[in-house]
Each structure stands twice: as C-alpha cells, then as structure tokens.
C-alpha cells in the first residue's frame, strides 16, 4: 500500500493495523500524551498540560477504553497511532505520534474505523475534534456542526463537534 504525503510524494505504508487489547491501554495513553505535547499544536503549553498533565493510565482509563472498539497502528512492535469508536458511531480518540504524522496513518485508521461502523449498521459518525484534528476529520468528509469551548483544569479549550453521514 502507498500513502500519499502530498503532490508527487508517497511512502510505503508499513504499519500493521490491529485491534487494541487491554495490554495496550497504557501505551495508548503515552501515544496521546506524545501527540499533545510533542506534535504541532494550536494550544498553549498551559492548555496542553490541562488536557493531558501526564499519560493517561490506570483503572478509569482502562474502563473508558474497554467500552470502545480501538484500532492501533504498529510498526516494528511500537504503536504509532490509534483511533477509537463507540457503539453509536462516536469517534472518541484519534492520536498519531508526531514522527508518524503526515504518513497517511490517520486516513488508514479512519478507513478501518469507518468500515467497522458501517458493518454494524451505523449511519453517521461524530466526534469532538481538537483544533489540530479538525482538518484531518474534514479531509475524511466530516462537517462542523458547531464550535464549542470546554473548561479543563482552569483552561479553556476550543474544539468542534463534527459529523459525517455513512
């Protein structure tokens, strides 16, 4: 498989996509933390710290993830990204490590999540997308339903509720 990086640019898609297991959950928290704190951002450092002061882990994190279908992208035994979907078509998490951004990984994970939802009879997908994720979701056909601001640990974080018909 090839992944398009831009006009005339491509690279081999050498990631294994698989369903996450409970043993992956702490790593997924680290992937999320890495994407928020080390990737490009439109949020301040204080906002990023409020969003994820440390990698998410533990029983509450595991309980939240256990209710979702999660696909991970792995290369050489390391997880570089993941996307999760809840029954009902809500895409809860979509994070790609900074070194894998621009590789087509988001698109591949989204295609797999979308196929999973379609096979279960879902007719719409929705998400709350961060400022950084909105362009990626828009490229997959999502439309902005409305913008909103959420308060997290004293910080105001802007995001958008987005949806897409299947």
N, C-alpha and C positions, 0 to 999 in steps of 0.2 A: 504494500500500500504506500502511496505517496501522500504527503501532507503539503499543502500549498502555504508558503510563507508570504507570498506577495507576487507581484508581476514577474514571472520568469524565474522565481526562486522556489525550490522544493527540497525536501529532505526525506529520507526513508522514514516511515512510521514504524518504529521498532519497539513499541510499547505493547505489553500484554495487558488486555483488559480482562478483569475478572471481578466476581462478586466479592465484596469485603467479608471478612469473618470477624468475630469478636476479638481475635488476637490482633487485628489491625487497628483497632479503635484508638489506642494511644498514639500510634504513628499518624493517623488522620488528624488528630489534634495538633501534632507537630507540623504537618503539611499546611494546615490552616494558619497557624502562627507564622510560619515562614513566609507564606504568601502575603499576609497582612503587614508584617514588619520589615520584610526584606525586598518585596517587589515594588514596582511603581505604585504610587498612591496619590489620591486627591484629598486624603485626610491628613490632619496634623498628627504629630507624634502623640500628643495627649489623647486624641480621638482613637488612634490605633491601640494605645495602651488600655483605654476603656473597653474597646471591642474585644481585645484578647490580651489581658495582662500577662498571661503565661499560656503555654499549650494546654488545651482542654484535655482532661483525662479523668478517670475515676468512675464511680458508680452512676452518677447523674448523667454524665456524658455517654456512658455505655447504654443506659436505659433509653436515652433520646435516640441514639443511633440504631438500637435494636428494633425500633418501630419502622425503620426505613429500608428501602432497597438501595444499596450503595455499590457503585462500581468504582474500582480503583484502576489506575494505570500504573503499571510496574515495568521497570527496566532494570535488568541485572540485579533483581531482588530488592530494589528500592522503589517505594511508592512515590511517584512524582505528581500525582493529582488524583482527585476523586470528585464524584458527583452523587448526590443522594436524591431520592424521590420518595414521597409518602403516598400511601393509597389516597386517591382523590386527585392526584396529579400535581401536588405541590413540590417543586424543586427546592429543597431546603439548603443544601450545601453544594458549592461548586468552587473548588480551590485547586490551583495549579502552582506548583513551586516556581519561583522566579526563573530558574535555569531552564524550565520547560515551557515557559510562556512563549507564544508565537510559533509553536511547533505543530499546531493543529490538534493538540490534545483535548482542548475544551470541546471542539467540534466532534471528535470521536466519542468522547464520554457522553455528550448530549445526544448523539445519534443512538447510542445504546440505551440510554435512559428513556428516550422517546419511543423506541421500539418496545421496551418493557411496558410502558404506559399504554401504548396502542394495543398491545396484545391482551391487556386487561380491560379493554373497553373504555378507557379514558377518552374524553372528547376535548379536553382542554388541559393545558399545563399553565401553572402560575408560579411566581416567585417574588421575593422581595430582593431586588438587586442593588448592590452597593454602587457607588459612583464608578468604580473600576469595572464592575461586571456588566453594567448596562450595555455597553457597546457589543460585548460578546453575545449577550442574550438577544439584542436587536438583530445581530447578524444571523441568528437562528430563526428569525421571524417573529419574535416577541414584540408586542406593542406596550407602551407605557400606559397604564390605566390611570395612575396618579402618582405624584411625588409626595413624599412624607418625610418627617424628621422624627427620629426616635431618640429618647434620652437614655444614655447608658453611663452609669457611674459619673454623673455630673457633666457629661459631654453630649452635645447634640450631633447626631449622625444623620446625614441626608441619604435617602435611598428612594427607590421607585418600586411600586407594585407593578409587575408586568405580567402579561398573559399571552397565550398563543393557542389557537384552535388546532386540534389534530385532524 
